């Protein structure tokens, strides 16, 4: 979208793609501090803060779906209507920058996290890493793509999106064999402070995806078989 904020474009071909998604009534600029930290850590990555599809109906910023009058009954339909636009936006940036799903990470805050997490449930791999900050799944997935790692980060003092949703999602994802981490940070509210940004970097740099472990173990078994 034309309102996207291009935080980093490497001189050569991008080796990775980080797409950042703000919350309702927010703007791409809300994700700039996180994007700049990512740029320091991943100098060969393209980093884009994406604008939500629609002007916010609450006076400022943008949104993927309206939260006016939202409840458990109408939330799934609103997210379902927004999801095709979200998927198309991710794929558009992947095509434009020549970066495949296996080298793409989606990082969303609040409403942006909701869409990123729902997008991770696609049968076809959309991104190898999905980080949901202060977000939730609308419906918990029956299974996840084996090459997708989900990182859930939530503030325990979040009065907008209860952190219990992250705990519930993490327990469910573990039960269905997904590759997941979950971090609940004390005293953090519905926000993106430095503490949360630090955790994002820690997970991206320190967590080895299960798929890589499986590939390494398979290669070792094959070598021993010879």
PEPE-V353857 format. One line per field, one symbol per residue. ss: DSSP state (A for helix, B for strand, O for the rest). psi: psi as a letter, one per 30 degrees, with the letter a starting at -180 (. if undefined). Layout:
ss->???
psi->???
This chain:
ss->OOOOBBBBOOOOOOOBBBBBBOOOOBOAAAAAAAAAAAAAAOOOBBBBBBOOOBBOOOOOOBBOOOOOOOOOOOAAAAAAAAAAAAAAAAAAAAAAAOOOAAABBBBBBOAAAAAAAAAOOOOOOOOOBBBBBOOOOOOOOOOOOOOOBBBBBBBOOOOOOOOAAAAAAAAAAAAOOOBBBBBBBOOOOOOOOAAAAAAAAAAAAAOOOAAAAAAAAAAAAAAAAO
psi->lfgljjekjleakkflkjkkjllkgaleffgeeeeeeeeefifgkkkkjkklflkkggflallelkgkgkafefeeeeeeefeeeeeeeeeeeeeefhklefgkkkjkkceeeeeeeeffgkekkekfkkjjkhalkekkkfllkfgkkkkkkkkfgjfejkffeeeeeeeeeeeggljklkkkkkfkailileeeeeeeeeeeffkjkeeeeeeeeeeeeeeef.
